[in-house]
């Protein structure tokens, strides 16, 4: 995230409105042209737009094949995709959000089981499969999200007289995180920050970090208890734990919680980049959003990941949340020539030494293909995702939010969280919505 749902994330490349993105492409800024046999990629993640355009230009220059990149505005991907596939020159390459996405787009998804790209998967089970067992979606990357922190600010706090925590190594579990955050908030003026956590972005379309990424935690633990991979009844057994981490963000932030309904992901990432906050919840894709902010004060060596703790027994042994939600498929309704051209582009991107190297460097991804085995991401957050993935002493928080029933469910969930943050709704109403609507949609 965002995909991040997601995720997206959420910066260095501001989310364009769908209309302005399309207008820019029609004017040639994304490769231009409208050849029905060219490659047209509808991108899900605004923060990756600049990187994808650079990759597209490199491929176009090398192969002489037109590659157009259009980026949907944050929170509008499904809506934009529905609009674009109805046009005379629809996307030839688009993204699906896990099993729910495949169910929605099965008539447009292509069986990719026998493609060179699918055969290059390190683990074939990572492909997005239909009920027939065939692969219809190829994972873009393994990603990770957690609490990103500025080590320089924390190190300054650790030296303050009366600091309740002496080292980040002491912060294992929710109680320790809460003690740290609340004490830092009382010392925010000494630290030169506006708040411990960057603002909780609850504007519509900007709230995926909470209704998807953070909500992944109570769902993950509930499924783990049941030894299940899906459920028709999300009981919010860990709803209290979800509430307490959400409250910790709201109550120890750069802004009053009544202002969060107007905040965007870009706002919160800018606050972190400018040194106004010590923590921000986000994923490894956020490095560009931090490093490219005008006036950024966060040094590369000071940007760190730590796990999100919500108050579950044994969570001190957890790592960050690692998984994928973005699967690429070729539009089966595109012309045969366009389908072939798009397949060749994917082969180059994920199996060719030049393409895979470029993807690793520009997108900062850890792609689950053999060509990426020796390609560690250049950015600091991507490197740390690799470290967490390879740390056998910690259990990962799997991305289970793929089974959320619909985008509308998440959007309405986000609005309930916004109403709660502004004091217009109590927490019981949030739980009531999630449990009732989940059951209704799954049925």
N, C-alpha and C positions, 0 to 999 in steps of 0.2 A: 504499500500500500501500500490495499488501495485497493491489493493489489493495495494491495497495498496494502469496491468497497473501498475496492477499494480502491482501498484504499484508495487518493492521490493527490497527492501528497505534496498534496501537500508537499515566495522562494525565488530561487535563482531564475526560474522560468515561470513567469506568472501565468496562471490558468487563463486561457483565452475563453471568451464566450464561444459557443459553437458557431455562431454566425460569423464572428470576426475570424475564426480559424478557417472557415470555409472560404471567406472572402480573400484572406491572405493567400490561400492555395490557388484560388482561381486567378490571382494576379501573378502567380509564378513564384512566390516566395518559398514554396515547398517543393519545387521541381516543376510546377506548372503543367499545362497541357491537360487533356482529358481523353487520351487514347484508351479505347476500350480494351486494348491488349497490354497496357502498362500495369504497373503495380501500384495499388492504392491501399495504404495502410491506415486504418482508423485506430489511433492510439488512445489508450485508456488513461495514461498517467501524464498529467500536465508537467510534472517535474522532470520527466524524461524527454520532453518534446525536442529541446535543442540537441540532445545527444542523438536521437533517432534521425533528425534532419541531417546531421553531420554524417551519420552512417549511410543514409540514403544517397547523399551527394557522392560519397566515396564509391559506392557501388555503381551509381549511374555513370560516373567518370570512367570507372574501370571497365564496365561491361556494356556501356552504351544503352542501358535499359532505363527507361523513365521510372522513378520511384517517387510517389507523392505521399507525404505524411500529413494527415489531418488529426488534430488533437481535440477531443471533446472536452468541454468545460467540466470542472470537478463536479461530480454527482449527476452528470447528465448523459453518461455513456449509453445506456440502454435506449434512451429517448433519441439520441443522435443516431445511433446505429439503425434504429427502426426507420428513421427518416432517410438515411443514406442508402440503405439497401433497396429502397423503392425507386431510386433514380436510375437513369439510363446507364450511367457509369458508376456502379456501386463499389464499395470497398472490396478488394480482392483478398485482403488479409485483415482479420479482426480478432478481437479478444473475447473469450468467454470466461465467466466467473464460476469455475467449478461445475459440479453436477447440475446445479440450478440453471446456470448459464447454458449448459448443453441441452437441457430439457427445453429451454426457450428457443434455442437456435438450431435444433437438430436438423431442420429442413434445409439449412444453409451450410452446415458443417460437412467437411469432407473426410472420408475415411483416409487416414494418413498412416495406417499401420505399416505399409510396405515402403514408405518413403525412406530415403537415406537419413533424414533427420531423425525419424523415429527409431531407426536401427542404431543411431549413435547415442541414444539415451543410456546413461550408466546403469539405470535401473528402469526396465520397461514398465514397471508398475506405476511409475510417475506420470505416464501418459494419461490423459483424461479419456476414460473408456465409456462407451455406450453399453446398453443392456446386452448387445450382441458380442461384447468383449473386444470390439475393434477400437483403435485409438482415433478419436476425433479431435483431440486438442493436444498440443505440445507445450509443455511448460516453458515459460520465458526464463524463469530464474528461481533459485531458492533465495528467499529474502528473510530478514530478521527485523523485529522491532522490540523495543523495550524503553527504558528510561535513558535518554541521552543526557549526559551532564558535562558541565564545564569544570574540569579538574582544577583550574586556576582559582575559581571562586571557592570551591570546596576546601582547597588547601589553605586559602586565606581564613576561612571559617575555623578550621582545625587549630589554628594558632591563636584564636581569640581567647582572652581570659573568660573562664566560665563556660566554654564550649562543652556541651553534653556528650559529644562524640569526638573521638580523637583521630579516627581514620576511616576511610571508606570501607576498609576490610571488616569493620564492626557492623556494617549495615547489611544484615542478613535477616530477612523476614520483615513483615509489615510493621511490627512494633518498633523496630530499630529505625526503619525509614520514617515513621511518624515522628519519633523523638528528634531525629535529625532535622526534618522539614520544619517542624513547629519551632524548634530553637533557632534555626536559621532565619525564620520569618521575623522573630523578635529582634534579630540582629541585622535586619536587611539594610538599615542605614549605614551601619559600620562596614557592611560588605559592598555597599555601593550598588545595590540591586533594587528593583521595584517589587520583587517577590521571588519566592523560591521556584515556583513552577510558572512557566509561560502560560499565557491565557488559554483557557479551555474554549476552543472554537466551537460554538454551538449554532452559528448561522446555518440556515438550511443549505445542504450540500457540502458543508464544511465540517460536519459533525461525525464523519466516519471513524475518527480515532476513538470515539466513545461508544457508539452504537454497534460498531463492528469489532475493532481491535481490542478495546478494553472488555467489551462484553464477551469476547472469546474466552476470557478467563473463567467466569462461572460456568460456561458451557463445557469447557475443556474438563474441568474437575467433575462436573456432573456426569459426563460421558465416561470418564475414567472410573468413577465409582461403579457405574453400571456395566463396565467392560463392553461398551457399545460404540458404534461409529455414527449413529443417527438416533433421533428420538422423535416421536410424535407429540411428546409432552415435555417441554422445557419448564421444569418446575421452579427454576431459579433457587435451587437449594442453597447456593452460595450468593444469594442476593444481598445479604448483609455485608459480606466481604467486598462485593462489587461496590456497594454504596460507600463503604468506608475509604476505599482508595479514591473514588470519585470525589467524595467530600474533602479528602486531603488535598487534592488538586485545587478544588474551588476555594477552599479556606486559606490557602497559603500561596496565593497567586499574585501576579502583577496587577490584576484588576479586580474590582468587586465582582462577586458572582452574578449580580444583577445585570452586569454589562456583557456577559459571555454570549448572549443570544445574537450579538452583532459582530462577534469576533470570527475571523477567518483563520485558516491554517497559516496563510502568509503572515498574518499579524503575529501569531505565536512564534513562528520560526524567526521572524525579524527581531522579536524581543530577545530570543535566545542568542541570536547572532550578534546583537549589539551589547551583550553583556548585562541585560536588564533582568535576566532570570538565570538560575543555576541549572534547572532541569527542564526538559521538554519530552513528552512521550511521542516517539516517532520511530521510523525505521531507517535502515542504512541508505535508502534513497535520499535522505534529508541532507546529506553532506553538501550537495550542490546548492541547496536552499540556504545553507548556512554560509558557505564559503563565498558565495557570489553576492551576498547582501552588501550594499554600499555601507561602508563604515564598520564592517564585521570586525569584531575584536577577539573572536575565539580562534586560538591557534590550533593548527592541526594536531599537535602533540597533546593538546588539552581536551580533545573531544573523546568522550568515553561512553561505553554502553554499560548499563547494569540491568538486572532483571526487574520486572514489575512485580511487586509483592502485594498481595491483597489480604493475607491473613489466614492462609490455609496451612494446616499442620504439615511440616516437612518441606515447605516451600523454600527454605534456605538452601535446598539442594536443587532448585530449579535454575534453568538458564533463561535466555531470552526466548521470545516466541519466534519459531522458525518454520517456514513452509512456503507455499506458493498459492496464489489464487488466479493468476493470469495465464490462460492457455490460449495459444494461437491456433487458428484454423484458417484454411483457405475457403473462400466463398464458393460453394458448389454451383451457384447460379451465375458466376462469372464466366466469360468465354473460355474455351479450352486453352487458347493461347495465353490468356491472362492467368489462368490457373497454373499452367506450366511455368510461366515467368516467375510467379510468386513462389512456387515450389523451389525453383532454382535459387531464388533469393534466400529462402530459409536454409537451404543446404549450405550456401556460402556463409551465412551468419552464424550457424551453429557447428559446422564441420570443417570449414576452410580455415587454415592457420591465420590468414589476414583478417577474415571476417570475425572469427571468434576472439582474436586479440583486440580488435577494435571494439567489439561488444563489451568485453571485460573492462577495457579502459574507460570508454565513454559512458557506458551505462552503469558501471560499477557493480555488475551482476556476478553471481556465482551460479552459472548455468549448469544443469545436470547432464552435460554431454561430455563425451570422452575428450574432445578437443580442449575443454576448459580445465582438465585435470591439473595442469601446471600453471594455470593463469590465475594468480591471486589478484583480487581487486587492488587498485592503486589507492583508493580513498581509505581514510582511517576507519570509518564505520564498516565498510565492506570487509576489511581485514579482520575486524573483531567478530563479525558474523562467522567467518571461517573458523576463528579460534573457538567460539562457542559450539559450533557444529562438531568440532573435533574433541571437545572436552567430555570425556566419557564419565566424569565424576558428577556431571549435572544432567538432569533430565530436561529435555526441551519441552516447551509449551507448544504443542502442535496447533497449526492453523485449522481449527474445526469450524470456523465461521462460514465456510463454504456451504454448510447445510442450512444456513438461515433461509427461511422460506421464500423471501422475495425482497427486492429493493424497496418496495413500498413499505414492507414491514419495518425495515431498518430506518427509512426516512421518518416514519411515524414514531418509532422508538426514540429517534433523535429529538423530535419535537417534544416528547414527554420529558426527556432529560432536560431540555431547555426550560420547560415549564417548572420543573422541579428546582433547577438552579435559580430561577427568578423568584421563587417563593409562591408561585401561583398553583402549585400542585404538590401533594405530599408524596413520599416515596412509595407508599402503598399503591398509589395510582400507576406508578411506573411498573411495578411488579404485576399488577392486575393486567395492564395492557400486554406486557410481554407473554405472560403465561396463557392468557385467553386467546390472543390473536395468533400466537404460534400454533396452538392446538387447532384453531379454526382453519388456518391456511394449510397446515400439514394434512388435515383431513380432506 
